[in-house]
Amino acid sequence: MAQASIQAVAREAGVSVSTVSRTFAKPDLVLPETRERVMAAAEKLNYRISRSAAALKSGQSFRIALLLSESIITWFNSRIYAGLDSVFHPAGYDISVFSMTNADERRNFFTDLPVRRNADAVVVSSFNIEPDESRKLKSMNVPIVGINIPSNNGFDAGVSIDDHAAEHIAVDHLVALGHHRIAYIGYDETDDRSALRYSASARLQGFMDACNSYPGVTPMPLSLDHAGDPANAVLNCIISASPTPSAVCLCDDELAIPALFRLRQYGRRVPQDLSLIGFDDNLYASSLGLTTLHQDPYAMGAKAAQKTLALIASDSKHPSSEAEPRFETPQVQLMLRETTAPYVDPNA
């Protein structure tokens, strides 16, 4: 069946051509009963509005730019994407992914965007933006929304866990089990990636502050670079540390899980010889019995998308609801499993 014209839909619904156009472009401006008549006529006549034509008329691209600090195939980023898409796709928006490894790539994106004008909003996951980059978007009425960002500065809205408080939960648990020599292993923030400020950097500070709040607890911050086998690097950190830690917090499960296997291959019993806590609660953490800190990137992505659409509607002169706060902090939960246990003095 051939697609009908907009004029045919108008005749079938008994409205003007402009009302049909408005029903598809700005349905909230059309009375519900009129909108239903137009949509019924369009369905009957197999009418589908051209998306490119709608974009040209409205000035929107129906595209969201997603800036990621790593590849989209990581567990965290793939779940963020899925959460965003669960909201954006039904609303008619596509997502364009931009992976950023340094500040120059981020700076080039914000320099090019005003020229291309090919995104209606920008979502940034896990790293900071600079004030001049934020100003460029505000001048274009392009909202910028953060997910797990180190600071709310420059963002219009955001959904971020409290990394600092989360590590405090992990340390509290280990101290309650009797551990006093506790290591934190994460990636070195002074390498060439450090021009971007990452939200996860707050985890180390949270760990240090938590340990220092307990008399007699020795914090042992250990760092890795981004080269080589991370599981071997974790093993080397632990066996070369002096004094030897009785418990280790790792910056994420993607580091904790291979480290767990490597430690056991080396003959270190977990948790009898060494307690281990990860961060994320990823796809494999539960089945492997990893004690870890749970966050839900899918839910954060969906919530961030809802905030983004509300901001786009607001910028289009359709006031958005102020019922929800612009910035939200989901709770992180400690998932107690099999890799932590009470401290036992090996010399006793």
C-alpha positions in Angstrom: 0.0 0.0 0.0 1.4 3.3 -1.1 2.0 6.0 1.6 -0.6 8.7 1.6 0.1 12.4 1.6 -0.3 14.8 4.5 -3.2 16.4 2.6 -5.0 13.1 2.5 -4.5 12.6 6.3 -5.9 16.1 6.9 -9.0 15.4 4.8 -9.6 12.0 6.5 -9.3 13.5 10.0 -11.2 16.7 9.1 -8.4 19.0 10.2 -6.0 21.4 8.5 -2.6 20.3 7.1 -0.9 22.4 9.7 -2.7 20.5 12.5 -1.5 17.2 11.1 2.1 18.6 11.0 1.8 19.9 14.5 0.4 16.6 15.7 3.7 14.9 14.7 6.1 17.7 15.5 4.6 19.0 18.7 1.8 16.7 19.9 1.6 18.3 23.3 0.2 21.4 21.6 -2.7 19.5 20.0 -5.9 18.7 21.9 -6.0 14.9 22.8 -9.2 14.2 20.8 -7.8 16.0 17.7 -4.5 14.1 18.1 -6.3 10.8 18.3 -8.3 11.6 15.1 -5.1 12.5 13.2 -3.2 9.4 14.4 -6.1 7.2 13.5 -6.3 8.7 10.0 -2.5 8.4 9.6 -2.6 4.7 10.6 -5.5 4.0 8.3 -3.8 5.7 5.3 -0.3 4.3 6.1 1.1 7.8 6.5 4.5 8.1 8.1 6.2 11.5 8.6 9.7 11.9 7.2 12.0 12.1 10.2 14.5 14.2 8.3 11.8 16.6 7.4 10.6 16.8 11.0 14.1 17.5 12.1 14.6 20.2 9.6 11.4 21.9 10.5 11.9 21.6 14.3 15.6 22.5 14.3 16.3 19.3 16.2 18.6 16.5 15.2 16.9 13.8 17.3 20.4 12.7 18.3 22.0 12.5 21.7 25.8 12.6 22.0 27.1 10.2 24.6 30.7 10.8 25.8 32.4 7.8 27.4 35.7 7.5 29.1 36.3 4.0 27.9 35.1 1.6 25.2 31.3 1.0 25.0 31.9 -2.8 25.4 32.9 -2.5 29.1 30.2 -3.8 31.5 29.5 -0.3 33.0 29.4 1.6 29.7 27.2 -1.1 27.9 24.7 -0.9 30.8 24.7 2.9 30.7 24.0 2.8 27.0 21.2 0.2 27.4 19.6 2.4 30.1 19.8 5.5 28.0 18.4 3.7 25.0 15.4 2.3 26.9 14.2 5.9 27.2 15.6 7.7 24.2 14.6 5.1 21.6 10.8 5.2 22.3 11.0 9.0 22.3 12.5 8.9 18.8 16.1 9.7 19.6 19.3 8.0 18.4 22.5 7.9 20.4 25.9 8.7 18.9 28.8 7.4 21.0 32.1 9.3 21.4 34.9 7.5 23.3 37.3 10.0 25.1 40.8 9.0 26.4 42.2 12.5 27.0 41.2 16.1 27.4 42.3 17.0 23.9 39.6 14.6 22.4 37.0 16.1 24.8 38.1 19.7 23.9 37.8 18.9 20.1 34.3 17.5 20.6 33.1 20.7 22.2 34.9 22.8 19.6 33.3 21.0 16.7 29.7 20.6 18.1 28.7 24.3 17.7 29.7 24.0 14.0 28.0 20.7 13.3 25.0 21.3 15.5 24.3 17.6 15.3 23.1 16.8 18.8 20.1 18.0 20.9 21.9 17.1 24.2 25.1 15.8 25.5 25.4 13.0 28.1 28.8 12.6 29.8 29.7 9.5 31.7 32.4 9.3 34.5 34.6 12.4 33.8 34.6 16.1 34.1 34.0 19.0 31.7 35.7 22.5 31.7 33.7 25.7 32.2 34.4 27.0 28.6 33.0 23.7 27.2 29.9 24.1 29.2 29.4 27.7 28.1 29.5 26.6 24.5 26.6 24.3 25.0 24.6 26.8 27.0 25.0 29.3 24.1 23.4 26.7 21.8 20.7 25.7 24.3 22.1 22.2 24.3 21.7 20.6 27.8 24.5 18.6 29.3 23.7 15.7 31.7 26.2 13.7 33.7 26.4 10.1 34.9 28.8 9.3 37.7 30.6 12.6 37.2 33.3 13.9 39.7 31.5 17.3 40.1 28.2 18.8 39.1 29.9 22.0 38.0 28.9 22.9 34.4 26.2 20.2 34.2 22.5 20.9 33.9 21.5 17.6 35.6 23.1 14.4 36.7 22.8 11.0 38.3 25.9 10.0 40.2 26.8 7.7 43.1 28.9 8.9 46.0 32.2 7.1 45.3 33.8 8.5 48.5 31.0 7.3 50.7 30.9 3.9 49.0 34.5 3.1 49.8 33.8 4.1 53.4 31.2 1.3 53.5 33.8 -1.2 52.3 36.4 -0.1 54.9 33.8 -0.2 57.7 33.0 -3.8 56.8 36.6 -4.9 56.7 37.4 -3.1 60.0 34.4 -4.8 61.6 35.9 -8.1 60.5 39.1 -7.3 62.4 41.3 -6.2 59.4 43.8 -3.4 60.1 46.2 -3.6 57.1 44.0 -2.8 54.2 45.1 -2.1 50.7 43.4 -0.2 47.9 44.4 -1.0 44.3 43.4 1.2 41.4 44.8 2.8 38.3 47.4 5.5 38.4 45.7 8.9 37.8 49.1 10.6 37.0 49.5 8.9 33.6 48.6 10.5 30.3 44.9 9.9 30.8 44.9 12.1 33.9 44.1 15.3 31.9 40.5 13.9 32.3 39.3 13.9 35.9 37.4 10.7 36.7 34.7 10.1 39.2 36.4 6.9 40.4 39.3 9.0 41.7 37.0 9.8 44.7 37.1 6.1 45.7 40.8 6.3 46.7 40.2 9.4 48.8 37.1 7.8 50.4 39.2 4.7 51.3 42.0 6.9 52.8 39.6 9.0 54.8 37.8 5.9 56.1 40.9 4.1 57.1 42.3 7.2 58.8 39.1 7.5 60.9 40.0 4.2 62.6 42.9 4.2 65.1 45.4 1.4 64.4 44.2 0.9 60.8 47.0 1.2 58.2 45.8 2.2 54.7 47.9 0.9 51.8 47.2 2.7 48.5 48.7 0.8 45.6 48.5 1.9 42.0 48.7 0.3 38.6 49.3 1.7 35.2 47.1 0.9 32.2 49.7 -1.3 30.4 50.2 -5.0 30.8 48.2 -7.7 32.5 46.2 -6.2 35.3 45.8 -9.5 37.2 49.5 -10.0 37.3 50.0 -6.4 38.4 47.6 -6.8 41.3 49.3 -10.0 42.4 52.7 -8.3 42.3 51.4 -5.3 44.3 50.1 -7.6 47.0 53.1 -9.9 47.4 55.6 -7.0 47.3 53.7 -4.9 49.8 55.2 -4.4 53.2 53.6 -5.1 55.5 51.4 -7.7 53.8 47.8 -6.5 53.6 45.1 -8.8 55.1 42.4 -7.3 52.9 42.2 -5.5 49.6 39.7 -3.1 48.1 39.9 -3.0 44.3 38.6 0.0 42.1 36.2 -2.2 40.1 35.1 -5.7 39.4 36.8 -5.9 36.1 40.0 -5.7 38.0 38.9 -7.7 41.1 37.6 -10.8 39.2 40.8 -11.6 37.3 42.8 -10.8 40.4 40.7 -13.3 42.4 41.6 -16.1 39.9 45.3 -15.1 39.8 45.6 -15.0 43.6 44.1 -18.5 43.9 46.4 -19.8 41.1 49.4 -18.4 43.1 48.2 -20.2 46.2 46.7 -17.3 48.1 43.5 -18.4 49.7 40.6 -16.0 49.4 39.2 -15.1 51.9 41.2 -17.2 54.4 44.5 -15.5 53.6 43.2 -12.3 52.0 39.8 -10.7 52.0 38.8 -9.0 48.7 36.2 -6.4 47.9 35.3 -5.2 44.3 33.2 -2.4 43.0 30.2 -2.5 40.6 28.6 -5.9 41.1 29.0 -6.7 37.4 27.6 -9.6 35.5 29.9 -12.3 37.0 30.4 -11.0 40.5 27.5 -12.9 42.1 28.2 -16.3 40.5 31.9 -16.0 41.5 30.9 -15.1 45.1 32.7 -11.7 45.0 31.9 -9.4 47.8 31.5 -6.0 46.1 29.8 -2.6 46.1 26.6 -2.6 43.9 25.7 0.2 41.6 23.1 0.0 38.8 24.3 1.8 35.6 21.2 0.7 33.7 18.9 2.6 36.1 21.3 5.6 36.2 21.2 5.7 32.4 17.4 5.5 32.2 17.1 8.3 34.9 19.7 10.5 33.1 17.7 10.1 29.8 14.5 11.1 31.5 16.2 14.3 32.8 17.7 14.9 29.4 14.3 14.8 27.7 12.8 17.1 30.3 15.6 19.6 29.6 15.1 19.4 25.9 11.4 20.0 26.4 12.2 23.0 28.6 14.6 24.4 26.0 11.8 24.1 23.5 9.6 26.4 25.6 7.5 23.6 27.0 8.1 23.8 30.8 9.4 20.6 32.3 8.3 19.2 35.7 10.3 20.4 38.7 9.0 17.6 40.8 12.4 15.8 40.7 15.7 17.3 41.7 18.2 18.0 38.9 20.9 16.0 40.5 20.4 12.6 42.2 22.6 10.3 44.2 21.6 6.6 44.0 22.6 4.5 47.0 25.4 2.0 46.8 24.9 -1.3 48.5 27.5 -3.7 49.9 26.9 -7.2 48.5 28.2 -9.6 51.1 29.4 -12.8 49.5 32.3 -15.3 49.8 35.5 -13.2 49.4 35.6 -11.5 52.8 36.0 -13.2 56.2 37.1 -12.3 59.7 40.8 -11.6 60.1 42.8 -14.5 61.5 46.4 -13.8 62.8 48.6 -16.2 60.9 51.1 -16.3 63.8 48.4 -17.2 66.4 
